[in-house]
Amino acid sequence: METTGTWRSLAWLLGIWALTRVILLLFVFKVYVFPGPDVTSDVSEIYQGWYEVLRTGTFPLDDVTWQYPPAAALAILSPALVFWLDYPSAFFVLAFTADLVVLLLLLYAGLRPGRSLRGVWVWVAGVPLLGPTVYARYDVMVTAVAVAALLAGTRHPRVLGALAGFGAMLKVWPALLLLAARRRAAWGWAVLTAGVLSAVFALAMPGAFAFLGFQRDRGTEVESLGALVFHVARQYGWDGQVLLNYGSVEFLGPYVDVVSTGALALTGLSFGWLLLWRLRARRFDPHTLADAAFVAVLMFTTTSRVISPQYLVWLVGLAAVCLCFSDSRMRLPVALVLAAAFVTVLEFPIWFAHVVASDALGVTLLFLRNGLLVLATVLAARTLWRSTTQRPAPACVPAQATRAKETSLPS
């Protein structure tokens, strides 16, 4: 890439990133009010409540909304580092900082030989598509850890493993980053990191693993793929309810347990497919690690009983890493994820009341968003399978070279 074009592209990238992030900060600091429910209430009410409990040296044992691995406490406690600000303001600043860290990591990777700045553009454009929710959840911090792990993974498997293990103790899903890891060092360091953190938290703070029971008892959240069954059923007299349950708005009533079990079965089938792919994979290019992680998290997200808006932050981050590699074939699935991100901000928070009411607008938005995720999942999985399960065909010898060789042989 020529120097002038590179600098021009960088100037646009940084300018658009700065403009969009200032707008997000204006929304979370409530200089301007974003349409729909207040997305920052999770920080000022739920996170800050957990913070007050965690700082006493125990996990929130009596709060069923605490459904995260023990290292999540570090994210919730992190605003104490910015002690001169109140809790919500400090949290927003740290979320913004995590966003900046991802940008810098992707820039560093994208400017290396054989890489591309397309991944940076995915992050720059994808985050604002989700609206201020990105800065009002700790998922952007977890995504920063995951992006760092994948970018280090091709050359530093121990760093990949350590960061994946740490990320898994923050929010489980970064464990999927190891799917295509081929060196034992990556797995070893992941297990070691997760094990040490588990032991430290178990010994130091009561209730480190209480989250497992709370997570098990969750139902079908109104934005999930399975929830579409009940959104349609409500039009024909289904007599269930929509209530705040286990920290999210869920369906409660007849057959909800059946649909929730079906979602878990789909997740199980997805993991089975991923295991089969891993056993059949024969070709591992530098981008395969990121592509496989993208596919795995897509499957996990799409089939989950809960598809919260912040889950899309994970996908945008992994999609950005994929397109940092010039040879990645995930361009169409990445485009579908970006489209899903835009529809997500429409269904939450802008028109979330319509989703809860299961009216025509709400149901249409959910069918569109979840349909985009399903299509992205299927296409990404097919692309990964086709590009890795077959060995590259041997190079053909040009006909002229063959004839020349035959002519040169002694008769």
Secondary structure, 3 states (H helix, E strand, C coil): CCHHHHHHHHHHHHHHHHHHHHHHHHHHCCCCCCCCCCCCHHHHHHHHHHHHHHCCCCCCCCCCCCCCCCCHHHHHHHHHHHCCCCHHHHHHHHHHHHHHHHHHHHHHHHCCCCECCHHHHHHHHHHHHCHHHHHHCCHHHHHHHHHHHHHHHCCCHHHHHHHHHHHHHHHCHHHHHHCCCCCHHHHHHHHHHHHHHHHHHHHHCCCCCCHHHHHHCCCEECCCCCHHHHHHHHHHCCCCEEEEECCEEEEECCCHHHHHHHHHHHHHHHHHHHHHHHHHCCCCCCCHHHHHHHHHHHHHHHCCCCCCCCHHHHHHHHHHHHHCECCCCCHHHHHHHHHHHHHHHHHHHHCHHHHHHCCHHHHHHHHHHHHHHHHHHHHHHHHHHHHHCCCCCCCCCCHHHHHHHHHHCCC
